[in-house]
């Protein structure tokens, strides 16, 4: 999906600038189910990130029904980025990957959707979506990941089951909830950077929150920042590119050992920066232009 591909592009840029580089076991990787996912990823990378590319060494075609297979793909990683309700489209399993017969089918999964693709699994088929989420989280735990970032996608109607899975796994997480509708920016490139005046409200869970008397797994979702009528009235359209950048900024700015729930609201377009000051910023030195606005918004979390 477009958002997932944009997140990957920003992760690639941040890793290249901040030290992990684009080679070796710690290189950012994308997990897809079929070549359709990898082709869609590279179309976004080439257009949005100025001819960026993810080769076969950076994309892992994986049977998402097999926790062990997902775990193997995550070996060497420190963190993972997941969604709640994905768009799932039935596709053929590529030969010489994990097929059992030549006609095997699977579901490619898109975060949060992909233009022109089918919803072969209804967003209301919560059991199917929970199975994918459960498998992914279980694999993250088995692979020894330190942190999980979860994006609450627009078709998520009930947070509690996803919250319960996260609690039961015991891997620290950052859960991101978005107020307002999501929209792609036409002809966007990473050089445009942050576009919206993003405000973030957050809840940081205490170290032993699950052991409090009367607490049941997933109860933190009832304590998360609520959506008020004022929020609904004031919420502007949120650019998917800004959400993608926020995901990466949380990994840069926030403590990985603590679990958090964030609520993102756009208060409209970001004011245009001073031309002289902005001219000093070089896109080859920044993983995301104007990302300092996100870093500032996260300082109170």
C-alpha positions as CSV (number, residue, x, y, z in Angstrom):
1,X,0.0,0.0,0.0
2,X,1.0,3.6,-0.5
3,X,1.4,4.4,3.2
4,X,3.4,1.3,3.9
5,X,5.7,2.0,1.0
6,X,6.1,5.6,2.1
7,X,7.1,4.5,5.6
8,X,9.7,2.2,4.1
9,X,11.1,5.0,2.0
10,X,11.5,7.2,5.1
11,X,13.0,4.4,7.1
12,X,15.5,3.8,4.3
13,X,16.5,7.5,4.4
14,X,16.7,7.7,8.1
15,X,18.8,4.5,8.3
16,X,21.2,5.8,5.7
17,X,21.6,9.2,7.4
18,X,21.7,8.0,11.1
19,X,24.0,5.1,10.9
20,X,22.7,1.6,10.0
21,X,23.3,2.2,6.3
22,X,21.8,0.2,3.5
23,X,23.8,-3.0,3.7
24,X,24.1,-5.9,6.2
25,X,21.8,-7.7,8.6
26,X,20.3,-4.4,10.1
27,X,19.2,-3.0,6.8
28,X,15.5,-2.1,6.8
29,X,13.4,-4.8,5.2
30,X,9.9,-5.1,3.8
31,X,7.8,-8.2,4.2
32,X,5.3,-8.9,1.4
33,X,3.3,-12.0,0.5
34,X,3.8,-11.9,-3.2
35,X,5.7,-10.1,-6.0
36,X,2.7,-7.8,-6.4
37,X,3.6,-6.2,-3.0
38,X,7.2,-5.8,-3.9
39,X,6.4,-4.2,-7.3
40,X,4.0,-1.8,-5.7
41,X,6.6,-0.9,-3.1
42,X,9.2,0.0,-5.7
43,X,6.8,2.0,-7.8
44,X,6.3,4.3,-4.8
45,X,10.0,4.4,-3.9
46,X,11.0,5.3,-7.4
47,X,8.5,8.1,-7.7
48,X,8.4,9.5,-4.2
49,X,12.0,9.0,-3.1
50,X,13.8,10.0,-6.3
51,X,14.6,6.6,-7.9
52,X,15.1,4.8,-4.6
53,X,14.8,1.0,-4.9
54,X,14.4,-2.1,-2.8
55,X,16.1,-5.1,-4.3
56,X,15.4,-8.8,-3.6
57,X,17.8,-8.6,-0.6
58,X,15.5,-6.0,1.1
59,X,12.1,-7.6,0.4
60,X,11.0,-10.9,2.0
61,X,8.2,-12.9,0.4
62,X,6.6,-14.6,3.4
63,X,3.8,-17.0,4.3
64,X,1.9,-14.7,6.7
65,X,0.0,-17.8,8.1
66,X,3.2,-19.3,9.4
67,X,4.6,-17.6,12.5
68,X,8.0,-19.4,12.2
69,X,8.4,-18.1,8.6
70,X,7.6,-14.5,9.7
71,X,10.0,-14.9,12.6
72,X,12.9,-16.0,10.3
73,X,12.3,-12.9,8.2
74,X,12.6,-10.7,11.3
75,X,15.9,-12.1,12.5
76,X,18.4,-9.3,13.1
77,X,15.7,-6.6,13.2
78,X,15.1,-4.3,16.3
79,X,11.6,-3.0,15.6
80,X,8.7,-3.6,13.3
81,X,5.8,-1.5,11.9
82,X,2.4,-3.1,11.7
83,X,-1.2,-2.1,10.8
84,X,-4.4,-3.3,12.4
85,X,-6.9,-3.9,9.5
86,X,-5.1,-4.3,6.2
87,X,-6.6,-4.4,2.7
88,X,-6.2,-8.0,1.6
89,X,-6.2,-9.1,-2.0
90,X,-6.0,-12.7,-3.2
91,X,-2.9,-13.4,-5.4
92,X,-1.0,-16.4,-6.6
93,X,2.0,-17.5,-4.5
94,X,5.2,-17.0,-6.4
95,X,7.1,-20.1,-7.6
96,X,10.1,-21.2,-5.6
97,X,9.0,-19.2,-2.5
98,X,6.6,-21.0,-0.1
99,X,4.1,-22.6,-2.4
100,X,3.0,-26.2,-1.8
101,X,1.3,-26.6,-5.2
102,X,1.7,-24.6,-8.5
103,X,-1.8,-23.2,-8.0
104,X,-1.5,-22.0,-4.4
105,X,-3.2,-18.7,-3.5
106,X,-2.5,-16.3,-0.6
107,X,-3.5,-12.8,0.4
108,X,-1.3,-9.8,-0.3
109,X,-1.8,-7.2,2.4
110,X,-1.7,-3.4,2.0
111,X,-1.3,-0.7,4.6
112,X,-3.9,0.8,4.7
113,X,-5.1,0.3,1.2
114,X,-3.9,0.3,-2.4
115,X,-5.6,2.2,-5.2
116,X,-7.2,-0.1,-7.8
117,X,-6.9,-3.3,-5.6
118,X,-9.7,-5.4,-4.4
119,X,-10.9,-6.0,-0.8
120,X,-11.1,-9.8,-1.1
121,X,-11.3,-9.9,2.7
122,X,-14.0,-7.6,4.2
123,X,-12.8,-5.1,6.8
124,X,-15.6,-6.6,8.9
125,X,-14.0,-10.1,8.8
126,X,-12.3,-9.3,12.1
127,X,-11.2,-12.9,12.8
128,X,-9.1,-12.9,9.6
129,X,-7.5,-9.5,10.4
130,X,-6.8,-10.5,14.0
131,X,-5.2,-13.7,12.8
132,X,-2.7,-11.7,10.6
133,X,-2.1,-9.3,13.4
134,X,-1.6,-12.1,16.0
135,X,0.8,-14.0,13.7
136,X,2.8,-10.8,13.1
137,X,3.0,-9.9,16.8
138,X,3.9,-13.4,17.9
139,X,6.7,-13.5,15.3
140,X,8.0,-10.2,16.6
141,X,8.2,-11.6,20.1
142,X,9.8,-14.8,18.9
143,X,12.4,-12.9,16.9
144,X,13.3,-10.8,20.0
145,X,12.3,-7.4,18.6
146,X,12.6,-4.5,21.1
147,X,9.6,-2.5,19.9
148,X,6.5,-2.5,17.7
149,X,4.8,0.5,16.1
150,X,1.2,-0.1,15.3
151,X,-0.9,2.2,13.0
152,X,-4.7,2.1,13.6
153,X,-6.0,1.9,10.1
154,X,-9.3,3.7,9.1
155,X,-11.3,0.5,8.9
156,X,-10.5,-0.5,12.5
157,X,-13.8,-0.5,14.4
158,X,-12.8,-2.1,17.6
159,X,-9.3,-1.5,19.1
160,X,-9.7,-3.8,22.1
161,X,-8.9,-7.1,20.4
162,X,-5.7,-5.7,18.9
163,X,-4.8,-4.1,22.3
164,X,-5.2,-7.5,24.0
165,X,-2.8,-9.2,21.5
166,X,-0.2,-6.5,22.2
167,X,-0.5,-6.9,25.9
168,X,-0.3,-10.6,25.8
169,X,2.9,-10.5,23.7
170,X,4.6,-8.2,26.2
171,X,6.7,-6.4,23.5
172,X,6.8,-2.6,24.2
173,X,4.7,-0.8,21.5
174,X,3.7,2.6,20.2
175,X,0.1,2.6,19.1
176,X,-0.9,5.5,16.7
177,X,-4.5,6.6,16.3
178,X,-5.4,9.1,13.6
179,X,-8.2,11.6,13.9
180,X,-9.6,12.8,10.6
181,X,-9.7,11.2,7.1
182,X,-6.5,10.2,5.3
183,X,-5.5,11.5,1.9
184,X,-2.6,11.1,-0.5
185,X,-0.8,14.2,-1.7
186,X,-0.6,14.4,-5.5
187,X,2.9,14.3,-7.0
188,X,4.5,14.1,-3.5
189,X,8.2,13.7,-3.1
190,X,10.2,13.4,0.1
191,X,11.6,16.9,-0.5
192,X,8.2,18.4,0.4
193,X,8.5,16.9,3.8
194,X,5.8,17.5,6.5
195,X,2.7,19.3,5.2
196,X,0.4,19.5,8.2
197,X,0.3,21.3,11.5
198,X,0.4,18.0,13.5
199,X,-0.7,17.9,17.1
200,X,-0.2,14.8,19.2
201,X,-1.8,13.8,22.5
202,X,-0.4,10.7,24.2
203,X,-0.6,8.2,27.0
204,X,2.6,6.6,28.3
205,X,1.8,3.3,30.1
206,X,3.6,2.7,33.4
207,X,6.2,-0.1,33.5
208,X,4.0,-2.5,35.5
209,X,0.6,-1.4,34.1
210,X,-0.5,-4.9,33.3
211,X,0.0,-6.0,37.0
212,X,-2.4,-3.5,38.5
213,X,-5.4,-4.9,40.4
214,X,-8.4,-5.4,38.1
215,X,-6.4,-4.8,34.9
216,X,-7.3,-7.1,31.9
217,X,-5.2,-7.4,28.8
218,X,-6.1,-4.6,26.4
219,X,-7.7,-2.3,28.9
220,X,-5.2,0.4,28.0
221,X,-7.3,1.0,24.9
222,X,-10.1,2.3,27.2
223,X,-7.6,4.8,28.8
224,X,-6.2,6.1,25.5
225,X,-6.8,9.8,24.5
226,X,-10.5,10.1,23.7
227,X,-12.0,11.7,20.6
228,X,-14.1,14.7,21.6
229,X,-16.7,16.5,19.5
230,X,-14.2,19.4,19.4
231,X,-11.6,17.1,17.9
232,X,-14.1,16.0,15.2
233,X,-15.1,19.5,14.4
234,X,-11.5,20.8,14.3
235,X,-9.8,17.8,12.6
236,X,-8.5,18.5,9.1
237,X,-7.6,15.9,6.5
238,X,-4.3,14.1,7.4
239,X,-1.8,13.5,4.7
240,X,-0.7,9.8,4.6
241,X,2.9,11.1,4.0
242,X,2.8,12.9,7.4
243,X,1.6,9.7,9.1
244,X,4.4,7.8,7.5
245,X,6.9,10.3,8.7
246,X,5.5,10.3,12.3
247,X,5.9,6.5,12.5
248,X,9.6,6.9,11.8
249,X,10.0,9.9,14.1
250,X,8.5,7.9,17.0
251,X,11.3,5.4,16.5
252,X,13.9,8.2,16.6
253,X,12.5,10.3,19.4
254,X,10.6,8.0,21.9
255,X,11.9,5.5,24.4
256,X,11.5,2.0,23.1
257,X,11.2,0.3,26.5
258,X,7.9,2.0,27.3
259,X,4.5,1.4,25.7
260,X,2.5,4.4,24.5
261,X,-0.7,5.3,22.7
262,X,-0.7,8.5,20.5
263,X,-3.5,10.4,19.0
264,X,-2.6,12.4,15.9
265,X,-4.7,15.4,14.8
266,X,-4.0,17.8,11.9
267,X,-4.9,21.4,12.5
268,X,-4.5,22.3,8.9
269,X,-1.6,23.1,6.6
270,X,1.8,23.8,8.0
271,X,2.8,27.5,7.7
272,X,5.3,28.0,5.0
273,X,8.8,28.4,6.4
274,X,11.0,31.4,6.0
275,X,12.6,31.2,2.6
276,X,16.1,32.1,3.8
277,X,16.0,29.6,6.6
278,X,14.5,26.9,4.5
279,X,17.1,27.4,1.8
280,X,19.8,26.3,4.3
281,X,18.1,22.9,4.7
282,X,19.6,20.3,2.3
283,X,17.3,17.4,1.3
284,X,20.4,15.1,1.1
285,X,21.1,15.8,4.8
286,X,17.5,15.3,6.1
287,X,15.6,12.0,6.2
288,X,12.4,14.1,6.0
289,X,12.2,17.8,5.4
290,X,10.7,19.7,8.3
291,X,10.7,16.6,10.5
292,X,11.6,18.9,13.4
293,X,7.9,19.8,13.7
294,X,7.2,16.1,14.5
295,X,10.1,15.9,16.9
296,X,8.7,19.0,18.7
297,X,5.2,17.6,18.9
298,X,6.5,14.4,20.5
299,X,8.5,16.2,23.3
300,X,5.6,16.1,25.7
301,X,5.0,12.4,25.3
